[in-house]
């Protein structure tokens, strides 16, 4: 095994279990690669000391020698997204207000990752409080794209996606409210999976109203993503909306012939795209045709401007109330990014009637999408409206000549699946003439997570994009 870091997470797991490689050697290989490459992309933050990590890896080797195998992640280095708590490791949320917060507990999915044997090495970078699909913050700075370090790695799981693409970790966790598992997957030519809401439980102060954001897996293959998802998922009584357990094992040999695919594209010209993105994503539909699927264009059939207003209202409502305490403190407010302040101040103007009207519109959208799934088995959308952009920008101000009126308008393509609570696999769509990657969303019926992952696995086998890596 000349290059341990080139192995998939599952292959590395098998090699450790079969004692063909030891955990210390795995940790040393990853730490060596991180030392060389991470300074160029800034994907891993709050990295623990090599001495402590190697000692933990040696303890994992001793456990194996004694017949103790904790799970498929036994001895694998793992960096947790810096929006989730990992006991004993700085959790800054990318915010100067939390630059010294070290939790004494794990979030639920992190707890499960540890229990499966992973060695938590540190964190992956994210934007401040997860706002914006570009991973920069005042605590750790900018995460850069491994395919072009002058470009953004996306966000908010940008650090995780860049670390995967650069082979700094074998598999990673992320989270997604507005495309945060999907956009960075497309920007970095890796796989991201947004599960159905409730699949992956999480801790929180408010447990019932926040039904837009989810935690989920990222990886260099669908099989790795499915394995991590199975570890993260399952009911926990601390999260009352978490779903009960069911089989989530990957059906890697699903025959897609005869499957009906609906292409939503730009919603009939409603969404602007950077030249080349939509065309590249549309070309990926040929993969489904080769797999025996029927592919059709889908007319919008819904007032997409209404959907956007629905999104803004619900996001304002959740962010404004979630960040209310920090905003109320003038000193802490002064350290908040201006986009956060905008969200809070707009959210403070909302009435209960506004939120209820938005929920009614969301309900109409759910019914509309459910109707589409009476005709189609899967829906396809691009995962972003632009290629990875200049890393020095805070966000794209215009797309193809159309001005973006908010900091997140350029990511409007991702809000539909979120508002419908649907499972989505973000898969590579290839590379543009500029050499930069783009991706698609494979969207499934409500709670059809296993079907979406099976479709993604078939798509992966029919392409070679995940076999292409950035050059360092």
N, C-alpha and C positions, 0 to 999 in steps of 0.2 A: 504494500500500500504506500506508493511513493508520495501521494498527495491526499492525506486524510481529509482535508477541507473540501475536496472535490466530490466526496461521497454524498449521496442523498442522506437525509436524516435516518430513514429506515435501513439503508445499507450500513450506515455507521452503527446504528443500534444493533444490528445482527452481528457485525464484526466484534463489537464489545462483548455481547452475550456469549459468543462462541470463542472468546479469548484470543481472537486473531489480532487484536490490537488492545492496548491497555488504556484505561481512562486518563492516566497521567500523560501518555503520549498524545492522546487526542487534545487534551487541554493545552499542552505545550505547542502543538501545531497551530491551534486557533489563536493563542496568545501571540505567537510569532507573526502570524498574518495580520492580526489587529495592529500590532506595533508598527508594521511597515505601511499598511494601507489606510488605517483609520484616520491618521492625521490629514489625509488628502480629501476625505469625504465627511468626516465628523458624524458618523452614524451611531457609534457606541459612546455613551457617556456614563459617568459615575462608575467607571471600571474598577472593580476590586483589585487588591494587590495580587500580583502573580504568586507570591509566596502562599497566600491564603488559598487561592484557587487551586494551585498544584497540590497543596496539602489535602484539600477536599477531594480532589481527583484520586489521590493515593488512598484515601479512606474508602472511596468507591471501589477501587481495585481490591482492597482487603475484604470488603463485603462480598464481592464476587467470589473471591478465593474461599470464603467461608460458606458459600452456597446461597448467599442472599442477593437476589436480583429484584430491584425495587419496581421495575417497570420498563417500558420500551425507551424511556428517556434516560435510563441509568447511565450516568457519567457524561451525558451530552451537555456542552456549554449552552447556556440560554440567557439571553438578555431581554428583560421585560420592558415593554413600552412605558415611557416615563409619564403615562397618565394612569397607571395602575400601581397599587402599593405592593412592594416586596419587602418583607421584614428586614430591617437593619440596613437598608440601602436608600440613599437619598431619593426622594420622590418630589421633584420640583414642579411637576406639571408645566414645565417651561416658563414658570412665572417667578419674577423677582420676589413676590410675596411669599413664596414657598421654597426659597433657595436653601433653607436649612431644615426642611421637614424630613425627618427620618422616621418612618412608621415602625411600630412594633408589632405589625400584623401583615398578613398577606391578603390581597383580594382573593375571592373564592377561586377564580380560575388559576391564579398564581399558586395558590395552595395545592391545587390538583396537579399542576405541572411539577412542583417540588416533590409531591408524593409519588409521582411516576419516575423519579430518579434524577431529574435535571439538576445541574449545578448552576445557580444563578450567578452570572459573572458581572452584571451591571444592568444598565438601562439602554434603551434606544431612544434617540432624540425625537422630539415632537414640537409643534408650535405651541405658543402660550395657551394653556387651558384647552388645547385641541382646536382652537379657532383658526380657520384658514387651511387651505390645502397646500401649504408650503412650510416645511419644517425649519423654522428659524425662531429664536427666542433670545431674551436678554441674558439668560443664564449660561447657555452653551453655544450660542451662535447658530450658524446655518449648516444644515446637512446638504451635501452636494451629490449630484447624480453620478454614479460610477461610469456611465457611458459617456459623460461629458461633464467634468467637474465644474464647468461654468454654468451648469443648468441645475434647476431644482429637482429634488428627489420626490417632490409632492408631499402630501401629508393628509391626515395628521400622523399616519404610520410611516412617514418618510424615512425615519431612521431604521426602522425594521426592514423596509423594502430595500434600502440601499445596502444594509448589512448583509442581507440575503444575496443580492446580486453580486456583491464583492466577496462572497464566501467568508464572511466574518462570523457567521453563525449558521448552523445547519437548518434551523427552523425557527419561526418567530411568532409572537402574538401581536395582535393589533386591535384596533377598535374602529368603529364606523358609525358616524351620524350622517355626515354629508359626503360620503364617498371615501372615507379615510382608510378603508381597506382596499378600495377599488382603484382610486386614482393613483396612489403610489405603486400598486402592482403593475398598472399599465406603464407608468413612467420608468419603471426599473426592470421590465421584462421578467416578472415573477408572478406567482399565483397568490391571489387574495380571496378569502371567502367571507362574505357577510352572511351569517346565519339568520334564520328566522328569529324574530324577536322572542326572547324567552329561552332559547336553546342553551345559552351560556349564562349562568347566573352571575350576579355581581353584587357587591356590597354597595350601600348608598344611604344617604340621610332620608331622602324622599323616595318611596318605593313603588308608587303607583302611577304617577302622572307622566314620568319620563319614558315614553315608549318609542323613542326614535333611535337612540344610540344602542349599539351592541358591541360586545367583545367577540373576537374571532381569530382564526389562524391565518398565517401566511407561510409560504414555502417555495421551494424551487421545483416542486412537482405536486400534482394533485394528490398522489398517494401520501406524501408527507403531510400535506394540509389536512387530509381526511383523518390521518392518525392523530394529529394534534387536536383537531376538532372533537374527536371521540373522547379525548382526555379532558377537554375543557367543559364539555356539554353534560347536561343532566340536572335534574331538580335538586335544589338546595332549599331547605325551609327558611333560610335567612333572606331569600329572594322570593316573595310570594307569587310573582308572575313567572317564575321559571317553570319550564315544561317538564313533565314527567319523563323518565327514561324510556328510550326505545332504541332499537337497533339502528346505529348510524354507520355501520361498517361499509366500506367502499365497495360498490359493485363495479369493479374495474373492467368488466367485459360486457357491459351493456351494449346491445345492438340498437343503434339509433335509426336504422333503416325504417322509413315510414313515419318518423317523427315530424311533426309540423312546427316549423320555425316562423315566427313573426318578427320582421325587421322594422323597428320603430325609427331608426335613423335620426334625422333631425326634427322629427315630429312635423313633417310637412313644411319645412322651411322655417319653423318657429325658432329653432336654436341656431346660432352662428357657430361655425367651426373654422379653426385655422386651416388654410389650404393644405390638403394632403391627408388630414386626419380622418375625415369622413370616408374618403375614397379608400384608404387603407383598411378601415374597419369593414366597409362594405365588401371588399375583396375577400375578407375572412369568411364570408358566407359561402364561398365556394368549397370550403372545408366541409361544411355541413352537407352540401349537395353531394360531395364525393362519398360521404357516409350514408347516403341514401335518404336524406331528409328532403322534404319539400319546403321551400323558402318563399315567403310572400311579403310584400310591402304591407305595412299596417297603417291605415289612416289614423290620425290622432284621435278623433272622436270625443275629445274632451277639451275644455277650455284651459289651455296650458298656462295662460296668464293667471287664471283663478288658482291653479295649482301652485304657482309661484307665490302668490299672496298668502295662500294657506301655509306654505312652508315658512315664509317670513314671520307670520304671526305665531306659529307654534314654536319656532326656534327662539324668537324674541322672548316669548313667555317663559320657556325653560331656562334660557341663559340668564335672563334678567333676575329671575328668582333664585337660581343656583348661585349667582355671584353677588347677590344683594348685600351680604355682610361686608365683603371686601369693598364694594362700591361705597357703602355708607361711611367707611373710614377714610377721611381725606388723604391720609398718608399712604394707605394701600391703594386708593383710587389713582393716585399720581403715578403708581408703578404699573398700572394696567394698560394694555395696548389700546389704541384708540378704537379699534374695531370692537373690542369688548365693551368699552364705554358706550359706543353706538348701540350695541345690542341691548344693554341694560336700560339706557335712556329711552329707546323706542319701546322696550318691553314695559316700562313703567307707565306708558300712556295707554296700554291696553285695558279694556274692560272685560269683565267676565263674559259679556255678550260677544265680544270679538273672538275670544278663545272658543266659545261654543260654536260660533259660526264657522270658524276654521275647522273644528272637529266635524261639523256636518259636511263641509266640502271634502275633507279627508275621507269620510264615509262614502260619499258619492264616487270618489276616485277608486276606493276599494271595490265598490260594486262594478265600476267600469272595467277595471283590470280583471276581476273575476269573470266577467263576460268574455274578455279576450281569451281567457284560458279555456273557455268552452270550445274555441276553435283551434287554439295553438297549444302545443306542449311546452314550448319555451319561447321567450321573447328575447331579442338581442338589441343592445344599445352600445354605442361607444362608452368607454369608461372615463373619458375626459374630452373636452372640446378643443384642447390645444396639445401640442407636443410639450415636453419639458421646456420651461421658459428660463430666462436669465435668473440665476440664483440671487442676484443683487436686487431684483424687484421684490416688493412686498406681495404683489399680485398683479395679474394681467389686467391692464386698464381698458383694453379693447380687443375684440376678436374679429378679424376680417373686416375692419372698418367700423364695427358696431361697438359703441362705448358700453362698458360694464358699469352699471350704476351702484353696485355694492361690491364689497370685498370678496363675496362668494358667488356672484352672479355667473362667473365663468365656469362654475361647476354645476350649473343647473341640471345638466343631463343625469345626475345621480339621484335627484330627489324623489322621482317616481317610485322606485323600488322601496326606498326608505319609508315613504308615507303609506305604502301598501303592506309594509312589514314582511316583504318577500325575501327568500334566500337567493343570493346572487354569487356566482363565481366570476371573479375578474381574471381573464385569461389574455395572454399576449396575442396581438394581431399582426406582429411583424415590425418592420422598421421602415421609416420614411426615407425619402431621398437625402435627408439631412443626417441619416444614420441614427436617429433617435427612435426609441420604441413607443408604441401606442398599444392600447388594449381594448377589449370588449367586455361587456357584462352579459353573462348567460343567466337569465332570470327565470325562476321556476314558480310553480303554484305555491300558495300558502303552505308552509311547513313541509314542502317537498325537498328538504335539504339533501337527502340521499339521492334523489333523482338528479338534482342539479350537479352534484359532485360526479355522478356517473356520466352525465353528458360532458362535463368538463374533462374527464379522463379520456373519453373517446376522442374529443377534440384534440387533446394533448398528443395522443398517439398518432394522429393524422398530420401533425406539424413537426417542425424541428426548431421552433423558435426558442424553446426553453434550453436547448442545447447550445445556444449562443451566449457568450459571456463577455463582459467588459474586459479590456486589456489593461493590465497594470505592469 
